[in-house]
Amino acid sequence: SSPWPFRPEQDGRKHRGGGPLSMFRRCCRGPRRDDGSLGHPLRAVSIHHLSTSLLENLDKSGICTSATVYEIEPTVIRPVSQDVVCPRDRRKGAAYVDCVHGEDHVGVAKFMLSYTWGYRVDTIVSTLKAYSDRCGLEPTRAYVWMCCLCINQHRVRQAAASGVSISFKQFEEEFGSRVAAIGHVLVLMAPWHSPHNLTRVWCIFEIHKANRLDECKLEIVMPPEEISGLVRELVDVGNLDRLWGTLGAVDVAKAEASIPADKDHILGLIRDGAGFSDLNGSVVQCLQACFGAAAEIEAFSVVADAGKGDDASSAMVAAQTCQEVAELFRKLSKFDRAVPLLDAGQGLLERFGPSALNSQAGADIAKCLGQVKYRIVPPHEA
């Protein structure tokens, strides 16, 4: 059964009881005089807006927050902006972001999100909220550019209906300039052991393009439960073979695209450029490093939490987490990233005395620390 209590073609004015369109239009007021980003090509919504206004209005309208972007694009994103004049071309029908006003809700993008429209809305929001909390960002000023909300979907549909197409070269140039201007791409990965992004040709291409730009920072972001699952796998299983198997299978030539022509264009560009194997290899190396960074942040967080209490068993688990993440970096030959983790785990165990240091966790940390320091400074160079 559909989660939508209305037909897309219905006019919101008919929903006096609070249908999706009328509910959303109440929160999308006219532009304020101090709305400096209106019409800006990088105008984006804040994490605060996504985690409050967007979710609240979906809920009040009877629309499941577990709906995917594919589901809310034709039923919310386009309908709410259909009567708004676009500030860019002065024609009726605007992007969602042009219907939102107020500095707490909208501004010039500081981040760009790489994701698929198959992801659930609540997954996207919880991921960005967790990222904001972890990095100490102010959610009202953390503006995220998302294609579904920031591109005028009316023009996309009109162009498709009339048979007009933008050349792939133009599209690629626009994408590249947008990534360079924003300078910070967040790649949403879920589930951690088999990310949906890696089956979509555009997502793989986005990672590749962002990774090649020196001025662009690329980070993996995951929902809190996925980060916990990643670390649990490290601790309980002792490796990330499932993830490495998924990454090893990355093949842009086998990825899918909603528009077949897009895939043909991208594959042609890759064929004439770096080549498939080089692109696949660079994407995998980039993602390995990004997943390691995500696990590293979680490990330090676990150590910090364990250090606040007097539970030796929690300290053992935290130390083991540090050792397993450090082992991951050792396998990636990133020895300088492993040492701080091992030091943190060892320091935590020292608080609980000799019995903790002489435990299996303590022995594993000491062994890994020796292996890492050997690779950093071999004995003959010491």
C-alpha positions in Angstrom: 0.0 0.0 0.0 1.2 3.5 -0.8 2.4 5.7 2.1 1.0 8.7 0.3 -2.5 9.9 1.4 -3.0 12.0 -1.7 -2.6 11.9 -5.5 0.3 14.0 -6.8 -1.9 15.9 -9.2 -4.2 17.1 -6.4 -4.0 20.8 -5.5 -2.9 21.4 -1.9 -5.7 24.0 -1.4 -8.2 21.1 -1.4 -6.5 19.6 1.7 -8.0 21.8 4.4 -7.3 19.1 6.9 -3.5 19.4 6.4 -2.5 17.5 3.3 1.1 17.4 2.3 1.0 20.4 0.0 -0.9 22.7 2.2 1.2 21.7 5.2 4.4 22.3 3.3 3.3 25.6 1.8 2.6 26.9 5.3 6.3 26.5 6.1 7.5 27.8 2.7 6.8 31.5 3.1 7.7 34.2 0.6 11.3 35.3 0.4 12.6 37.7 3.1 14.4 40.9 2.1 17.6 39.7 3.8 17.6 36.3 1.9 21.0 36.9 0.4 21.4 33.4 -1.1 18.1 33.4 -3.1 19.0 32.6 -6.7 22.6 31.5 -5.8 23.6 28.4 -7.8 24.9 26.8 -4.5 21.9 27.6 -2.4 21.3 24.6 0.0 19.3 23.5 3.0 20.7 23.3 6.5 20.9 20.2 8.5 18.7 21.9 11.0 16.0 22.3 8.3 16.2 18.7 7.3 16.1 17.3 10.9 13.2 19.6 12.0 11.0 21.2 9.4 11.3 18.6 6.7 10.7 15.6 9.0 8.1 17.3 11.1 6.0 18.3 8.1 6.3 14.8 6.5 5.1 13.4 9.8 2.2 15.9 10.2 1.2 15.2 6.6 0.9 11.5 7.2 3.9 10.8 5.0 6.3 8.1 6.3 9.8 9.5 7.1 11.0 6.1 5.9 9.9 7.0 2.4 12.7 7.2 -0.2 13.7 10.2 -2.2 12.3 8.6 -5.2 8.9 8.5 -3.5 8.8 12.1 -2.2 10.2 13.8 -5.3 7.0 13.6 -7.3 4.7 13.9 -4.3 6.3 16.6 -2.2 9.5 18.1 -3.7 7.9 19.2 -7.0 4.3 19.9 -5.9 5.4 22.2 -3.1 7.4 24.4 -5.5 5.1 24.2 -8.6 3.5 27.6 -8.1 6.7 29.4 -7.0 8.6 31.6 -9.5 12.1 30.4 -10.0 14.6 33.1 -9.0 17.0 32.0 -11.7 14.9 32.0 -14.9 11.8 33.8 -13.6 9.5 31.0 -14.8 6.9 29.3 -12.7 8.1 26.2 -11.0 11.2 26.4 -8.7 13.6 24.1 -6.8 12.5 23.0 -3.3 15.4 25.1 -1.8 13.9 28.2 -3.3 10.8 27.7 -1.3 12.6 27.7 2.0 13.7 30.9 3.7 15.5 32.1 6.8 19.2 31.8 7.6 18.6 28.9 10.0 17.1 26.9 7.1 18.9 27.9 3.9 22.2 29.4 2.8 25.2 28.8 0.5 26.4 25.2 0.5 29.3 24.1 2.7 28.9 20.4 1.9 27.7 18.4 -1.1 26.0 15.0 -0.4 26.7 12.1 -2.8 23.9 9.6 -2.3 21.2 7.7 -4.2 17.5 8.5 -4.4 16.9 5.0 -3.2 17.9 6.0 0.3 15.3 6.6 2.9 14.7 10.2 4.0 15.2 9.4 7.7 18.5 7.6 6.9 19.8 10.7 5.1 18.7 13.0 7.9 20.0 10.8 10.8 23.4 10.5 9.0 23.8 14.2 8.5 22.6 15.0 12.1 25.2 12.5 13.5 27.9 14.0 11.3 27.0 17.5 12.5 27.0 16.4 16.2 30.3 14.5 15.9 32.1 17.4 14.2 30.7 20.1 16.5 28.9 21.9 13.6 26.1 24.4 14.2 23.2 22.6 12.3 21.6 26.0 11.4 24.7 27.0 9.5 25.7 23.6 8.0 24.2 23.9 4.5 24.1 20.7 2.4 23.6 20.7 -1.4 21.4 17.8 -2.4 20.4 17.4 -6.1 16.8 16.4 -5.2 16.2 19.6 -3.3 18.6 22.0 -5.0 18.1 21.3 -8.7 14.9 22.6 -10.3 13.1 19.2 -10.9 10.4 21.0 -12.9 12.9 22.0 -15.5 14.4 18.5 -15.5 11.0 17.0 -16.2 10.1 19.6 -18.8 13.3 19.0 -20.6 12.8 15.3 -20.6 9.2 15.6 -21.8 10.2 17.9 -24.7 13.1 15.7 -25.7 15.7 18.4 -24.9 18.9 17.0 -23.5 21.9 18.8 -21.9 25.2 17.5 -23.4 27.0 15.2 -21.1 30.1 17.4 -21.4 28.1 20.4 -20.1 26.7 18.3 -17.3 30.1 17.1 -16.3 31.6 20.6 -16.3 28.7 21.9 -14.2 29.2 19.0 -11.8 32.9 19.6 -11.6 32.6 23.3 -11.0 30.0 22.7 -8.3 32.2 20.2 -6.5 35.2 22.5 -6.7 33.2 25.5 -5.5 31.8 23.7 -2.5 35.0 21.8 -1.8 33.6 19.2 0.6 31.8 16.1 -0.5 30.1 13.7 1.9 29.5 10.2 0.5 26.6 8.5 2.3 27.3 4.8 2.6 24.7 2.3 3.7 24.5 -0.5 4.6 28.2 -0.5 5.5 28.9 -4.0 4.2 27.2 -3.4 0.8 26.6 0.3 0.1 23.9 1.0 -2.5 26.0 3.8 -4.0 28.5 1.3 -5.4 25.9 -0.1 -7.8 25.1 3.3 -9.3 27.3 4.7 -12.0 26.7 8.3 -11.1 27.7 7.8 -7.5 30.9 6.0 -8.5 31.7 8.8 -11.0 31.1 11.4 -8.3 33.5 9.8 -5.9 36.1 9.5 -8.7 35.7 13.2 -9.7 35.8 14.5 -6.1 38.8 12.3 -5.3 40.7 13.8 -8.3 40.3 17.4 -7.1 43.1 18.5 -4.8 40.9 21.3 -3.4 38.1 19.0 -2.5 37.8 17.1 0.8 36.0 13.7 0.5 34.5 12.0 3.5 32.3 8.9 4.1 29.3 9.4 6.3 27.1 6.6 7.6 24.0 6.4 9.8 25.0 5.8 13.5 23.8 2.2 13.5 26.0 1.5 10.4 29.1 2.9 12.1 28.4 0.8 15.1 27.9 -2.3 12.9 31.2 -1.6 11.2 33.1 -1.4 14.5 31.3 -4.5 15.8 32.4 -6.4 12.8 36.0 -5.4 13.5 35.8 -6.4 17.1 33.7 -9.6 16.8 35.0 -11.0 13.6 38.4 -9.4 13.6 38.4 -8.2 10.0 36.3 -6.4 7.4 36.4 -9.1 4.7 32.8 -8.5 3.9 33.4 -4.9 3.2 36.6 -5.5 1.3 34.8 -8.1 -0.8 32.2 -5.5 -1.7 34.8 -2.8 -2.5 36.8 -5.3 -4.5 33.8 -6.0 -6.7 33.3 -2.3 -7.6 33.1 -2.1 -11.4 31.8 1.0 -12.9 31.1 -0.9 -16.2 28.5 -3.0 -14.4 26.9 -0.2 -12.4 23.4 1.0 -13.2 21.9 4.4 -14.2 18.3 5.6 -14.3 19.0 7.0 -17.7 20.9 4.6 -19.9 22.4 7.4 -22.0 24.1 8.7 -18.8 25.9 5.4 -18.3 27.0 5.4 -21.9 28.4 8.9 -21.7 30.2 8.2 -18.4 31.7 4.9 -19.6 32.8 6.6 -22.8 34.5 9.4 -20.8 36.3 6.8 -18.6 37.3 4.7 -21.6 38.9 7.7 -23.2 40.5 8.9 -19.9 41.9 6.9 -17.0 40.4 3.6 -18.1 38.1 1.3 -16.1 40.7 -0.5 -14.0 42.4 2.7 -12.9 39.1 4.3 -12.0 37.9 1.3 -10.1 41.2 1.0 -8.3 41.3 4.7 -7.3 37.7 4.6 -6.0 38.4 1.4 -3.9 41.6 2.9 -2.4 39.7 6.1 -1.6 36.9 4.3 0.0 39.2 2.1 2.0 40.8 5.1 3.5 37.5 6.8 4.2 36.0 3.7 5.9 39.2 3.5 8.0 38.7 7.2 9.0 35.1 6.5 10.0 36.2 3.5 12.1 39.0 5.6 13.7 36.6 8.3 14.8 34.3 5.7 16.4 37.2 4.0 18.1 38.3 7.2 19.8 34.7 7.9 20.8 34.5 4.4 22.4 37.7 5.1 24.3 36.5 8.5 25.5 33.2 6.9 26.8 35.1 4.0 28.5 37.5 6.5 30.2 34.6 8.2 32.0 33.7 5.1 34.0 35.3 2.5 36.2 34.2 -0.6 34.3 37.3 -2.7 33.4 35.3 -4.8 30.9 34.2 -1.7 29.0 37.9 -0.6 28.9 38.9 -4.0 27.5 36.3 -3.7 24.7 37.4 -0.1 23.9 41.1 -1.2 23.8 40.2 -4.1 21.6 38.4 -1.7 19.3 41.4 0.5 19.0 43.6 -2.5 18.3 41.4 -3.8 15.5 41.1 -0.4 13.8 44.8 0.1 14.2 45.3 -3.3 12.5 43.1 -2.1 9.7 45.4 0.9 9.2 48.4 -1.4 9.4 47.0 -3.5 6.5 46.5 -0.3 4.6 50.1 0.7 5.2 48.9 3.8 7.1 51.2 3.2 10.1 51.1 6.7 11.4 47.4 6.5 11.8 47.7 3.2 13.8 50.0 4.5 16.5 47.7 7.0 18.2 44.9 4.4 18.3 47.2 1.9 20.0 48.5 4.5 22.4 45.0 5.4 23.3 44.0 1.8 24.0 47.1 1.1 26.0 46.7 4.3 28.0 43.2 3.3 28.9 44.3 -0.2 30.1 47.0 1.4 32.2 44.3 3.1 34.3 43.1 -0.4 35.4 46.5 -1.7 36.4 48.7 -4.7 35.5 45.8 -7.1 35.2 44.4 -5.1 32.3 47.7 -4.6 30.6 48.5 -8.3 30.9 45.1 -9.3 29.5 44.6 -10.5 25.9 43.6 -7.0 24.8 46.8 -5.6 26.3 48.9 -8.3 24.6 47.2 -7.7 21.3 47.9 -4.0 21.5 51.5 -4.5 22.5 52.0 -6.9 19.6 50.4 -4.6 17.0 52.3 -1.6 18.4 55.6 -3.4 17.9 54.7 -4.4 14.3 53.7 -0.8 13.5 56.7 0.8 15.0 58.9 -1.7 13.2 57.5 -0.6 9.9 57.8 3.1 10.7 61.5 2.8 11.9 63.1 -0.6 11.0 65.7 -1.8 13.6 68.7 -1.2 11.2 67.6 2.5 10.9 67.0 3.1 14.5 
